[in-house]
Amino acid sequence: KSGGKRQQADPANLPDSSASGIYSSLETSGIYRSDDLGETWFGLLDSILYYQTYVRPGGEVDISDIDRLSNGHLFATVNRAYGVDYSPHSIDSFLRSVDDGQTWHEEYPLHENFDPWEIMEVQDDPGHLYLFSQWDRPFYYYKLYESKDYGLSFHPVPAPYFNEFRDCASMSQNPFSGIEYVCTTGNGTWKSEDNGDTWQELRQPPFSTMGYQHINPDFVSYVNRGGTCVYLQRNSDPEVLEIHYPNPSVDYAQANLPIVSVRGDTLIGMYIREVYETETNILITVESPDLGETWGDPITIIPMEQLAHNMRPEYLHSEGDKYVSVTSYNGEASFIFLLNDRGEYTDTYTYETYGCDISIADGYLYLFDHDEVKRIPLGGNQWEDLNYPYYQEGNGSPGLVSEEFEEIYTFGGIHGYRYLNDQWQMLSVVPYGGIQSVAAIPRHGQEPILLLTTNNNPEVYISTDGGWEWDPIPNEVPWFAHSAANGEIIYDPWRECIWVETAHGLVWEGEEWFNDVAEQAASHPESFGLMHAWPNPFNASTNVTIRLTRPGDVTLTLYNSLGQEVQTVLDKQLNAGEHQVTVDADGYASGTYFLRLVTPEGASVRKLSLVR
């Protein structure tokens, strides 16, 4: 009987292990089977119905992975449950079927609060399973477990590999050689040729899955998100150093931040610990006189009991006096902890929302929220409201302020905005919603080159006229195809390059390349981007040329100056090549309009002026 009871499957009660079929787990949808190589599917388990009936009425459940074991059992991982308010609740359970999916039994073989994800049975070693599991308090920690009894019980991978595999990201097995592989997010890739008894590390480039980066005139440091290593490269030395902070005891979790400062062979670093037993976060800065070989006593220790599961190094900044900021949220308010580059604590700033973007420039700390922009003098205690007049959906609006230029830029929802001479100005619509990060290259006597990334589109977008028109960076950029859902983008004025955090690693491109793109856009606008509109300004209609290198669905939408959609000009599939479309604005009022093109190759935005 399928139900919420914690029944243990009887290994002796086995069906015919020769049963065939393809099985698929579709998270909240359930478990399905196909007997004709995927042509048709039928359901074995409706996970929503199962969860609502037996576990928590009104909620849902995510089923992450399913596999048929060598004893004929079907084994599925249940990694996350959601209540009626869609808040996550870990239930750490597994579903097992011994009758080819007709009935299912729920089991709880994990002793810790970890969410089971991916499972794998070792070739030619019946019952020997590996489980990739995660825990998101306070950081995403990934662990590797193993079972020798078909998943009836699991235990962490034994020392000395437990610490190395704490940040497990994925695992696989070579079906021809039987070698098992484990990939981590901070400690390299490992393989085992003896069914997991011993493991050998495979060296790989340290920048494979970068998280946070920190730049200043003298060095660049990086840290893998969730990892335990920091990588440092100084301008004076091309070698990339791998640095480990002081190892915590097994009762602690550790999250490292990039190196704060370098003076000769002396490093200042910072890391965060959580004491599991007391649920206390501790932010620590520490000094090493010998490039990380040994570490002295902590310079700064900031205990934060009230921030038990939310201490996250979300933002790092180094401008002016080289301050470093770390942001946290306790469920009611956010806290910005500010330290100088000597590792010394300076100030804490508080605000009442979550997920804001922050910057430091001209002696001020700037805060960009979804409905306000504020600043506070460094060392001050009173926020100044800059009277941001627009409301943006979502948590925070990426903001940009720099000592290099006078403007303040912020992006969110569907528009960009600029603050200059104590006035806000609405700029163009943006190519895609969900702006993740923005950067700018200052240009003397000209508008800065603006760049932005989104969290739902792989392109990096560029504007050469201060945010009025946008185009994707051309596809010949070497890392374009590897940038699914980009993260932070940073302009590094000391090395004249752009850093982009992508889903597959940290990449960069020289400023000279971006300036060449900007000059091309300024001198030959008709040859740049996916779309060209002429005439512009126009009276009643304008002609639009769309260029596609491959076929696909295309939408062309006209917006007014308030960001309101006024006309869907085109919404159809087009072949590769050039296409001519007429935008008819007869009957519209004079003013500024924006034309947004979305194609399989990206998006473009053009500013249009309608003159009667």
C-alpha positions in Angstrom: 0.0 0.0 0.0 1.4 3.4 -1.0 1.3 5.8 1.9 3.1 8.0 4.4 4.0 5.1 6.8 7.7 4.5 7.2 7.7 1.0 5.9 10.9 -0.8 5.1 11.0 -2.8 1.9 11.8 -6.5 2.2 14.8 -7.3 0.0 13.6 -10.9 -0.3 10.4 -9.8 -1.8 11.7 -9.3 -5.3 9.9 -9.2 -8.6 11.3 -10.5 -11.9 14.5 -8.4 -12.2 14.3 -8.7 -16.0 11.5 -6.1 -16.2 12.3 -3.5 -18.8 11.3 0.1 -19.4 12.5 3.7 -19.2 11.6 5.6 -16.0 11.5 9.4 -15.5 11.0 11.6 -12.5 9.4 15.0 -13.2 9.7 16.7 -9.8 6.3 17.8 -8.8 4.6 15.8 -11.5 5.6 12.4 -10.4 7.1 9.2 -11.8 6.5 7.9 -15.3 7.4 4.8 -17.4 7.8 4.3 -21.1 8.0 0.8 -22.7 8.5 2.1 -26.3 11.7 4.2 -26.0 9.9 7.3 -25.0 7.1 7.4 -27.6 4.4 7.1 -25.0 4.4 7.4 -21.2 2.1 6.3 -18.4 2.1 7.4 -14.8 3.3 5.2 -11.9 2.9 7.8 -9.1 1.3 11.2 -8.9 3.5 12.9 -6.5 1.2 15.8 -5.7 -1.7 13.5 -5.0 0.5 11.2 -2.9 1.9 14.1 -0.9 -1.5 15.8 -0.3 -3.0 12.5 0.7 -0.3 11.2 3.0 2.1 13.9 4.1 0.8 17.5 4.0 -2.6 18.4 2.5 -2.4 21.2 0.0 1.3 21.0 -0.6 3.6 19.5 -3.3 6.8 17.4 -3.4 9.8 17.3 -5.6 11.1 13.9 -6.8 14.6 14.4 -8.1 16.0 11.1 -9.3 14.9 7.5 -10.0 16.8 4.3 -10.8 16.2 0.6 -11.1 18.5 -1.2 -8.7 20.2 -4.6 -9.6 17.7 -6.4 -7.3 14.8 -5.1 -9.4 13.6 -2.4 -7.0 12.7 1.1 -8.2 14.3 3.7 -6.0 13.4 7.4 -6.1 14.7 10.4 -4.1 12.3 12.9 -2.5 14.4 16.0 -1.9 12.0 18.8 -1.0 8.4 19.2 0.1 6.4 22.4 -0.2 3.5 23.5 2.1 0.4 25.3 1.0 2.4 28.6 1.2 5.2 27.0 -1.0 7.7 27.3 1.8 10.2 24.4 1.6 10.2 21.6 4.1 12.9 18.9 3.9 11.4 15.4 4.5 14.6 13.5 3.5 12.7 10.5 2.3 12.9 7.9 -0.4 10.3 6.0 -2.4 10.8 2.3 -3.1 8.7 0.0 -5.3 9.3 -3.8 -5.3 6.5 -4.5 -7.8 7.6 -2.5 -10.8 5.9 0.7 -9.7 2.4 -0.6 -8.8 2.8 0.4 -5.1 5.4 2.5 -3.3 6.8 2.6 0.2 8.3 5.6 1.9 11.6 5.3 3.8 13.8 7.6 5.8 17.3 6.1 5.9 19.1 9.5 6.4 20.0 10.5 9.9 20.7 14.1 9.1 18.6 16.9 7.7 19.9 16.6 4.1 17.8 16.5 0.9 18.6 13.4 -1.2 19.1 14.2 -4.9 21.0 11.9 -7.3 21.5 8.2 -6.8 23.9 5.7 -8.5 24.5 2.0 -8.1 28.1 0.8 -8.5 28.6 -1.5 -11.4 29.3 -5.1 -10.6 28.8 -4.4 -6.8 25.1 -5.2 -6.1 23.5 -3.0 -3.4 26.3 -0.5 -3.3 24.8 2.9 -3.9 26.1 6.4 -3.8 23.8 9.3 -3.0 24.4 13.0 -3.8 22.6 15.1 -1.2 22.4 18.8 -0.3 21.6 21.0 2.6 20.9 24.7 2.2 21.4 26.0 5.8 23.1 28.4 5.9 24.9 27.7 2.5 24.4 25.1 -0.1 26.5 22.2 1.2 26.6 19.0 -0.9 27.5 15.7 0.6 28.1 12.2 -0.7 26.7 9.2 1.1 26.9 5.5 0.3 24.9 2.4 1.1 25.8 -1.3 1.0 22.2 -2.6 1.4 20.3 -1.3 -1.6 19.5 2.0 0.2 18.0 0.7 3.4 20.7 2.7 5.2 23.1 5.4 4.2 26.4 6.7 5.7 28.6 9.6 4.8 31.6 8.7 2.6 34.2 7.8 5.2 37.3 9.8 6.0 39.6 11.0 4.6 37.2 11.8 1.8 34.3 13.1 3.8 35.6 16.7 3.9 36.6 16.7 0.3 33.1 15.5 -0.8 31.2 17.8 1.4 30.7 20.1 -1.6 29.7 17.3 -4.0 28.0 18.7 -7.1 27.5 15.7 -9.3 28.5 12.1 -9.8 28.6 9.6 -12.7 30.0 6.2 -13.6 31.8 5.0 -16.8 29.7 2.1 -18.0 32.7 0.6 -19.9 35.4 0.8 -17.2 33.2 0.9 -14.1 35.1 3.9 -12.7 33.1 6.2 -10.5 33.6 10.0 -10.7 32.6 12.7 -8.2 32.7 16.4 -9.0 32.8 18.9 -6.2 32.2 22.7 -6.3 35.4 23.5 -4.5 37.7 20.5 -4.1 38.2 19.2 -7.6 37.0 16.0 -9.4 37.7 12.6 -7.9 37.6 9.0 -9.3 37.6 5.6 -7.8 38.7 2.4 -9.5 37.8 0.0 -6.6 34.1 0.6 -6.0 34.7 3.6 -3.7 37.3 2.1 -1.3 39.9 4.6 -2.4 39.7 7.9 -4.4 42.2 9.8 -6.5 41.9 13.5 -7.2 41.9 14.6 -10.8 43.4 18.0 -11.2 41.3 20.5 -13.1 41.4 24.3 -13.6 40.6 26.0 -10.3 38.2 28.4 -12.0 35.7 25.8 -13.1 32.7 26.9 -11.1 33.5 30.4 -9.7 31.4 32.3 -7.3 32.6 35.5 -5.8 35.5 37.6 -7.2 37.4 40.5 -5.6 39.5 42.9 -7.5 41.8 45.8 -6.7 44.8 47.4 -8.4 47.3 44.8 -7.1 45.6 41.4 -7.3 42.5 39.4 -8.1 41.1 36.7 -5.9 38.4 34.2 -6.5 36.5 31.6 -4.5 34.3 28.7 -5.7 30.8 29.1 -4.5 30.3 26.7 -1.6 34.0 25.7 -1.8 36.8 25.8 0.8 39.6 27.2 -1.4 40.5 30.7 -2.4 42.6 31.4 -5.5 44.9 34.5 -5.7 46.7 36.0 -8.7 48.9 39.1 -8.2 49.8 41.5 -11.0 53.5 40.8 -10.3 53.2 37.1 -10.6 51.2 35.1 -13.3 51.0 32.0 -11.0 47.6 31.3 -9.5 48.0 30.4 -5.8 45.5 28.0 -4.0 45.0 29.2 -0.5 43.2 27.4 2.4 42.0 29.2 5.5 42.5 27.7 8.9 40.6 24.4 9.0 37.6 24.4 11.3 36.7 21.4 13.5 34.1 18.9 12.3 31.4 20.8 14.2 31.7 23.8 12.0 30.8 24.7 8.4 33.1 27.1 6.7 32.4 29.5 3.8 35.4 31.4 2.5 35.5 34.8 1.0 38.1 36.1 -1.5 41.3 37.6 -0.1 40.7 41.1 1.2 44.2 42.6 0.8 47.8 41.6 -0.1 50.9 43.5 1.1 54.1 41.6 0.0 53.6 38.1 1.3 51.0 39.1 3.9 47.4 38.3 3.2 44.2 39.4 4.9 41.4 36.9 4.4 37.9 36.4 5.8 35.6 33.5 6.2 32.3 32.6 7.9 31.6 29.8 10.3 28.4 28.3 11.6 28.4 26.4 14.9 25.7 23.8 14.3 25.1 23.1 17.9 24.3 26.7 18.8 23.2 27.9 15.4 25.6 30.9 15.6 27.3 32.5 12.6 30.7 34.0 13.1 32.4 36.3 10.6 36.2 36.1 11.0 39.1 38.0 9.4 42.6 36.6 9.8 46.1 37.4 8.7 48.8 35.2 7.1 52.4 36.5 6.8 53.5 33.8 4.3 50.9 33.6 1.5 48.6 31.3 3.4 51.0 28.8 4.7 50.3 29.8 8.3 47.6 32.0 9.9 47.7 34.1 12.9 45.0 34.8 15.5 41.8 36.4 14.2 41.8 40.1 13.7 38.0 40.5 13.8 35.4 38.1 15.2 31.7 39.1 14.8 29.3 36.7 16.4 25.8 37.0 15.0 23.4 34.7 16.8 20.4 36.4 15.4 21.4 35.5 11.8 21.5 31.8 12.4 20.8 30.5 8.9 21.0 33.5 6.7 24.7 34.7 6.7 25.6 34.9 3.1 28.5 36.9 1.5 26.3 38.4 -1.2 28.2 41.5 -2.2 31.8 42.5 -2.2 33.0 46.0 -3.1 36.4 47.6 -3.3 36.3 51.3 -4.2 38.0 54.4 -2.7 39.4 53.2 0.7 39.0 49.5 -0.3 36.1 48.6 2.0 34.7 45.1 1.9 31.0 44.5 2.6 29.1 41.4 3.5 25.4 41.3 3.6 23.1 39.2 5.7 19.3 38.9 6.4 17.7 37.5 9.5 14.1 37.3 8.3 13.1 40.8 9.4 16.0 43.1 8.3 19.2 43.1 6.3 22.6 43.9 7.8 25.7 45.2 5.9 28.9 44.5 7.7 31.7 46.8 6.6 35.4 46.1 7.0 38.5 47.8 5.7 41.2 46.1 3.8 43.2 45.5 7.0 40.5 43.1 8.1 39.2 45.5 10.8 35.5 45.9 11.4 34.2 49.4 10.9 30.4 49.7 10.8 27.1 47.8 10.5 24.3 49.3 8.5 20.7 48.1 8.7 17.7 48.3 6.4 14.3 46.6 6.4 14.2 44.6 3.2 16.0 41.7 1.5 18.0 41.2 -1.6 19.1 44.8 -2.3 22.1 45.8 -4.4 24.8 47.9 -2.8 27.7 50.1 -3.9 30.3 52.3 -2.4 31.5 55.5 -4.0 32.4 59.1 -3.0 32.3 58.3 0.7 28.8 56.9 0.6 27.2 53.5 0.8 24.4 53.2 -1.8 21.4 50.9 -1.5 19.2 49.9 -4.5 15.8 48.4 -3.5 12.8 47.5 -5.7 11.1 50.8 -4.8 13.7 53.1 -3.4 17.3 54.2 -3.7 19.1 55.3 -0.6 22.6 56.3 0.5 24.3 56.8 3.9 27.7 58.4 4.6 30.3 55.9 5.6 30.3 55.9 9.4 26.9 57.7 9.4 23.7 56.5 11.0 21.0 58.1 8.8 19.9 57.0 5.4 19.2 59.7 2.8 16.3 58.9 0.4 17.1 59.8 -3.2 13.3 59.9 -4.0 13.4 57.1 -6.6 9.9 57.5 -8.2 9.5 54.1 -9.8 8.5 50.7 -8.4 10.1 47.5 -9.6 8.9 44.0 -9.2 11.1 41.6 -7.4 13.8 41.7 -4.7 16.0 44.6 -5.4 17.1 46.5 -8.6 20.7 46.2 -9.7 22.3 49.6 -9.3 25.5 51.2 -10.5 27.3 54.2 -9.1 30.9 55.1 -9.6 33.4 57.9 -8.8 34.3 57.8 -12.6 31.0 59.4 -13.7 28.3 61.5 -12.0 25.3 59.5 -12.9 23.6 56.8 -10.9 22.0 53.9 -12.9 19.5 51.4 -11.7 17.7 48.6 -13.6 14.7 46.6 -12.7 11.3 45.4 -14.1 11.2 46.6 -17.7 13.1 49.9 -17.5 16.5 51.5 -16.8 16.7 54.7 -14.9 19.3 57.4 -14.4 19.8 59.9 -11.6 21.7 63.1 -12.6 21.6 66.6 -11.1 19.1 65.5 -8.4 16.7 64.3 -11.0 15.5 60.8 -12.1 15.1 60.1 -15.8 13.4 57.0 -17.2 15.6 55.3 -19.9 14.8 52.6 -22.4 13.1 49.3 -21.8 15.6 46.6 -21.1 16.1 43.6 -23.5 15.0 41.0 -20.9 13.4 41.2 -17.4 15.2 39.9 -14.4 18.3 42.0 -14.6 21.0 40.3 -12.6 23.9 42.8 -12.6 25.2 45.9 -14.4 28.6 47.4 -15.1 29.9 50.5 -16.9 33.1 51.5 -18.7 33.6 55.3 -18.3 34.5 57.3 -21.4 35.8 60.8 -21.2 33.3 63.3 -22.6 30.9 60.5 -23.7 28.2 58.4 -22.2 29.6 55.3 -20.5 29.4 51.9 -22.1 26.8 50.0 -20.1 26.7 46.2 -19.8 24.1 44.0 -18.1 23.4 40.4 -17.4 20.1 38.7 -16.8 19.2 35.6 -14.8 17.0 34.1 -17.5 19.0 34.7 -20.7 22.6 33.7 -21.6 23.6 36.9 -23.4 25.6 39.9 -22.0 23.9 43.1 -23.3 25.7 46.3 -24.2 24.5 49.9 -24.6 26.8 52.6 -26.1 24.4 55.5 -25.6 23.7 55.6 -21.9 21.1 53.0 -21.7 18.7 54.0 -24.6 19.5 51.2 -27.0 20.7 47.6 -26.3 22.2 44.8 -28.2 23.6 41.4 -27.3 27.3 41.0 -27.4 28.0 39.3 -30.8 28.2 35.6 -30.8 31.9 35.4 -31.7 32.8 36.1 -28.0 34.5 32.8 -27.1 32.5 32.2 -23.9 29.1 33.1 -25.3 27.9 29.5 -25.6 28.9 28.8 -22.0 27.0 31.6 -20.4 23.6 30.1 -19.6 22.1 32.4 -16.9 24.9 34.8 -16.1 25.6 36.3 -12.7 27.6 39.3 -11.6 29.4 41.4 -14.2 32.2 43.7 -13.1 34.4 46.3 -14.8 38.0 46.1 -13.7 39.6 49.4 -14.5 43.1 48.3 -13.4 43.3 45.5 -15.9 41.0 47.1 -18.4 38.7 44.0 -18.6 35.2 42.8 -17.9 34.6 39.9 -15.5 31.4 37.8 -15.9 30.3 35.1 -13.6 28.6 32.5 -15.7 27.0 29.1 -14.9 30.2 27.4 -16.1 32.9 29.5 -14.8 34.4 33.0 -14.4 35.2 34.6 -17.8 36.7 37.9 -18.8 37.2 40.0 -21.9 39.5 43.0 -22.5 38.2 46.5 -22.5 39.7 47.1 -25.9 37.3 44.5 -27.4 34.3 46.2 -25.8 35.4 49.6 -27.1 35.8 48.2 -30.6 32.2 47.0 -30.3 31.1 50.5 -29.1 32.9 52.2 -32.0 31.3 49.8 -34.4 27.9 50.6 -33.0 28.4 54.3 -33.1 29.8 54.5 -36.7 27.8 51.7 -38.4 24.6 51.2 -36.5 22.9 49.5 -39.4 25.5 46.7 -39.2 25.3 46.1 -35.5 22.9 44.0 -33.6 19.8 42.1 -34.7 17.5 45.1 -35.6 17.7 48.4 -37.5 14.9 51.0 -37.7 14.7 53.7 -40.5 13.6 56.4 -40.6 14.1 57.5 -37.1 12.7 60.0 -36.1 9.6 59.1 -38.1 6.1 60.5 -38.7 3.6 57.7 -39.0 5.5 54.6 -39.7 9.0 53.2 -39.7 10.7 50.3 -41.4 12.5 47.7 -39.3 15.1 45.2 -40.6 15.5 42.0 -38.6 18.6 39.8 -39.1 18.5 36.2 -38.2 21.3 33.6 -38.6 18.9 30.7 -37.7 15.1 30.2 -37.8 12.9 30.5 -34.8 10.1 32.3 -33.0 10.4 36.1 -33.2 8.4 38.8 -31.3 8.6 42.5 -32.0 6.8 44.7 -29.4 6.3 48.5 -29.2 6.3 50.2 -25.8 5.6 53.8 -24.9 7.8 56.0 -22.7 6.2 54.6 -19.5 7.1 51.0 -20.4 3.5 50.1 -21.3 3.1 47.7 -24.2 1.1 49.5 -27.0 1.4 47.1 -29.9 2.6 43.6 -30.7 4.1 44.3 -34.2 5.2 40.7 -34.9 4.8 37.3 -33.2 5.6 34.5 -35.5 8.3 32.1 -36.7 10.8 33.4 -39.2 13.4 31.8 -41.3 17.1 32.7 -41.3 18.0 35.9 -43.2 16.8 39.5 -43.4 13.1 40.4 -42.9 11.4 43.8 -43.4 8.6 44.8 -41.0 6.7 48.1 -40.9 5.7 49.6 -37.6 2.5 51.6 -38.0 2.2 54.3 -35.3 -0.7 56.2 -37.0 -2.9 57.6 -34.3 -0.3 57.5 -31.6 0.8 60.7 -29.8 4.2 62.2 -30.5 7.0 61.2 -28.1 9.5 58.5 -27.3 8.8 54.9 -28.0 10.8 51.7 -27.6 10.9 48.7 -29.9 12.0 45.4 -28.4 12.9 42.5 -30.6 13.3 39.0 -29.0 14.7 36.2 -31.2 16.4 32.8 -30.6 19.7 34.7 -30.8 18.9 37.2 -28.1 17.1 40.6 -27.8 17.6 44.1 -29.0 16.0 47.4 -28.1 15.8 50.5 -30.2 14.6 54.0 -29.2 12.2 55.5 -31.6 11.0 59.2 -31.8 7.6 59.8 -33.2 7.2 63.4 -34.5 3.9 64.7 -35.8 
